[in-house]
Amino acid sequence: MAKAFGFNEDELKMLLVAVRQMRRTFEAARKTAPEPQPAVDAYAKLYDDLYEKLLEMAGPIPPPLEDVL
């Protein structure tokens, strides 16, 4: 399915890694924030949703890579 959007497998993997890193960044911000921050939560949800869509585009992930991603 990635090819339908013009991505090759390597580009899709790079996107997954980039989005995963952003998810971690927002998770760290949530943990260190003294109080709830709706803007941070909203962006974090956008990245979570994007990550799920990219995983769906990538198709089945081999079990050893699931833990990495």
N, C-alpha and C positions, 0 to 999 in steps of 0.2 A: 504494500500500500504506500510505502514511503516514496516509491518511484512516481506514483500518481501525483505527488506534490512536488516533484523535482528534486528530491533528496536521494543521495546514494546511501549505502549502509553506513559508511564512515561518518558522513555528515549527520545522520540521525543519531549515531552513538555520541558524537560531540554535543549535539543538542541535549541529549539525555543527561550527560555529565554536567553541562552548564546549568540546566534547570535543577538538577540535584543539588549543586553547590548553592544556588540561590535559596532553595528550600532550607538547607542547613543554616544559611545566613539568617533567614527570617526566624528559624527556630531558636537560634542563639539570642536574637533580639527579644523574642518573647520571654525567654527565661530570665534575661537580665533586666527587663523593664520593671520598674517599681509598681506600676499599675497597668491595667489593660490598655492597649493602644489599638483602637478600632482600625486605623489606617494600616498598621502593620499586619493585623489579622486579615484584612481584606486582600492585601497584596500576597500574603502567604497562601491564602486560598486560591488565588489566581494561579500561582506557581504550582500548587498541588494539582489543580485541575489540568494545567498544561502538561505536567509530568504524566498524568494518567493517559491523556490523549496521545502523547508521544510513545508511551509504552504500548498502547493499542496499535499504533502505526507500525511499530517495530515488529510486532508479531510475537510468537513464543520466544521467551528468553531462556537459554539453557540454565539449568539449576545452579551451576557454579557462579553464574553472573547475576542471578537474582539477588544474592546477598550483597554484592558490590553495588548494584543499582538501588 
